[in-house]
Structures are given as structure tokens and as C-alpha cells.
């Protein structure tokens, strides 16, 4: 079996030009269509766009300009237009983008237009926090089950999720046709946990471990490294604390 390491920059498929003419919104992508490959930075900007768009939608705004969306990341409007073009949506000159259509297009492009069921393995402090985070529902993610090997945790209900023995993971995944797994276990057992998920039929691994994990070519993995974020904020804080205070500053 050919293996690969974590990939953060996966290819996503976009609709063909012929299909665009059939609808105001881009059709759902299929596995046979070719598409542009968005960069990681581009993908990371979409949630912020979506958050602003939902605020505008709640305020009754019908249109939004690329300039307004660009203000979220302090970007040039042309970059925003290039980002949004990947979803199949184009704006109207001097008018902008229709807010409702743009929300639908982004959610469809990211796969957030339908609920994705996931399982979580490792009900420690981080796993418990993730189980309790209700914001995932805004992005089409629902963690439907939690698993652990600790007898003291098994059987307990954590934020509405009953903790089940890890031995039952395979049957649960196959029965529920679950395709996404969240891994919050210690690094020493991360690979064997992922292997168990893959054997059960999981196709996407979202993990919070410090190690590189190997997965088959037909499985995608996304690593969230808290140390990376801490390194960025620590460096910026050091720079702020050692920089001269501007006139009038505190």
C-alpha cells in the first residue's frame, strides 16, 4: 500500500463552464471534474469571509463588495476576487456579490452545505473541549461519538456524547458510514489509532498530535499543531514588548 504523510493543501474540484450556464450557482463538484487547486492561505481565508457574510445576511444586506471582504484580512480586493472565483461565483461591477449566493457557494465549495458526521478518539482535556464546542455545527460538523481506552472514562457522557470502548470503533464507523475522524490521543499511540480508523473506513483524519502520521493515498489528513500558533503569538508579543512605544501610546 502506497502511503503519504499529512497534506494540508488538498485539491478541490470546481464545476465546468458548461454546468455554470445551467444555474446561477455552481453545481456540486464531482470526482470526475478537473478543477483549480486553491492554496492553503486561500482556503484559510474562506471561514472569515463566511463569518462576515453571515453578519451581513443577518443585517439584511443584499450585496457585498470585494473591498469589504478584503478588509477582513487586510488584502487587496483583487485577491478576494481570485479566491471567490474558485467557487464559481463572480460579482457584478460596481455592485458586488449577492450575499446569499456567495454564502451558498462558499459552503458548497468547502463541503459545509451538508452535515458531516465524525467520531473523536481520546477524551482527555482537549478531546473534552472539542466535544463541548458547539461552533462546529455552523460548519456542518457533528461529532456523533467518542472513544477511549480508559475504563474510568468509558460509559460516561461528555457534552452529550457517551464515551465508548475503542474496540467498538470499527463497528460504529461502518454502521454509521462515518468518514471523518478526530484524533486527540497521545503521540505515542497516534499512528495505531489512525490505522484503526482507516481500517474501519475513515477517509479524513483531523488530528491534534505532534507527530507526522502516515495514511493511504485515499485518505486525507490535517494536522493542527498548537505549538505553531503559540510560536507565532510568542514571537509577535516579544517584538511588541521590545519595540519603542510610539508617541501617545501606552
N, C-alpha and C positions, 0 to 999 in steps of 0.2 A: 504494500500500500504506500503510495506516494504521500509524503507528509509536507507540511509547511508550517512556518511559525506565524504568530499573530499578524493579522493585516488590519490596519486602521483605514486604508484607502481603497475600499472595495468599489468595483464597477457597478453602477446602477443603470437600468435601462430606460430609455426615453422613447416616446411614441414616434412613429414615422410621419412624414409630412402629409401623406395621403389620409391618414387617420385624423390628423388635425382638422381637415376640412369637414369632417363628419360631425364635429361637436365644438362648442365654444371652449370646452375644457379638454385638456389632453387625456386620451384614453389610458386605462390602466396598463402598465407595461407587461410584456410577456417575455418568456425566456428565449424567444427566437429573434427578438428585435435587437438591432445594434443601437448603441447609444453613446453619448459622450461620457467621459469619465470625470466626475467632479473631484476636485482636490479636497483634501482633508479640511483645510481652512474654510472652503466654501460650505461643506456640509455642516461645520460647526456654527456657521452664521445663521442657518435656517431656523433653529429654535428661537433665536432672538427676533428675527423677522416675524415669526408666527406669534410671539408674545405681544409685540406691538400691534400687529394686525387684529388680534382678538380684542385688545383695548379699544382700537378704533371702531371695530364692529359693534362693541357694546355701547359706544358713544353715538352710534347711528351714522358714522361716516361711510359714504358710498365709494369714494375713490381715495387713493393714497399715491403720492409721488415717490419716485425713486430717491429724491433728495431727502425726504422724511425718513425713509427706510435706511438710507445711508448714515443718518445721524446716530443710529444705534451702535455702529461700530466705527464711527468717525472715518467713513470711507468716501471715495469718490462715487457719485451716482452711477457712473458707467460700470463699476464693479458690481453694484447691486443688480443692474440690468442684465449683466452677463450671468450672475448667479441664478436669477429668476428665469432666464431664457432656457435653462436646463430643464425646468419643469414643464416647458411647453407654453408658458404664458408670456404674452407680450403686452406692453402698455400702449396707451393712446397718447400721441404727442400733445403736450400742454394740458393733459387731463390726468394721466397716470394710470394706475392699475385698479381694477374693481376689487375692493377689499374681499368680498365674499368669494369671488372666483379664485383669487390668489390664495386664500386660506385653503380652499379645497384642493388646489393644485399642489401646494406645498405638502399638505397632509398625505395626498396620494403619492407624491414623489418619495416621501420618507417612509411610506408604509404605515402611516398613522391614521389612515382613514378607516381601518378595521381593527378591532381589538386583538392583540397578540397575547396569548396565554403563556406564562413562563413558570418555571419552578426555581426554587432557591435552595442551595446546599450550603450549610454552615450557619447555624443560628447562634452566632456569637454576638458581640456588641454591634458590629457593622451590619451583619445579616438582620438583626432585630430592627435596627434603624431603617433599613431598606424596606422591610415588611410594613413598617409603620408610615412610610412616606406615601401619602395619598395623591401627590402630584403626578405620579406615573399615569394615572387614569386620564390626564389631559393629553397624554402622548400615546394613547392606545395600548398601554401595557398593563397587564393584570397578573400579579404573582398569585397563582392559584394553590400552591402547595410548597411546604418547606420540609427539608430533610436534614437529619443529623445522625451521628453515631453515638452521641452522649445519652446514656439511659436516663439521666436526670432531666433531659430536655424533651425526649420522646414522649408524646402524649399531651404535652402542654399546648395551649392555644396562645399564639403570639400574634397580636394585632389581627385577630380573626382567622389566622392560619394555624391549623393543627400540625404540629411537628411530627413527622413520620420517620420510621427507621429507614436508613439509606438503602437497605436491602429491598425495599418496596419501590424504589425509584423507577426501575425498568418497567414494571407492570403499569405503574401510574402513567408514565410518559406515553407508553404505547396505547393504553386505553383512552387517554385524553388527547392523543395526537399532538402532544406538546412539542414545539420546535425550538424554543428558546430556554437556555439555562443560565442562571446567575450563580456565580461561584464566589463564596466568601469564606473559604476554608484556609487553614494554614498552608504556607508554601510547600511544606514537606509532603502534603497529600493532594496538592492541586492537580498534578498530572493524572493520577489514578482516578480522581473524581471526574475529570474531564473525559477520560477514557470510558468510564462507566456511562456518562451522559451520551457520548457518541454511539456507543453500542446500543443504547436504548432508542436512538433515533433523533436525538437533539441535533439541530443543524446550525444553531447560533449560540456562541458562548460569550457571555459578558462577565469578565472576571476582575476581581479586585486583589490580585496576588502580585507579588514582586518577581515572579519567575516567568520565563518565556515558556509558553505551552505549545505542544505540537498537536496539530489537528489534521485530519484528512483534507484533501482538496475540495471536497464537497461540504465542508463545514467552515464557517467564518468565526473568527474570534476577535474580541475587542477588549483590550486591557485598559483599566482605569488605575493609574498609579497616583495615589495621594501624595507621594513624595515629590512628584514632578510639580504639582501645584504648589506645594509648600516651598519648593526651591525657588519658584518664580516670585511668590509673595515675599519670601525672606530676603531675596536679593533686592527687590524694589524697596522694601522697608529700610534696608541698610543704606541704600542710595539716598532715600529721603532724609534719614536721620543724620547723614554726614554732609548733606548739601547745605550751603548757606541759606539762611532764611531770607526771603525777598522782603523788600521794604513794605511795611504794613502787614506782614504775615505774622503768624503766631507760632 
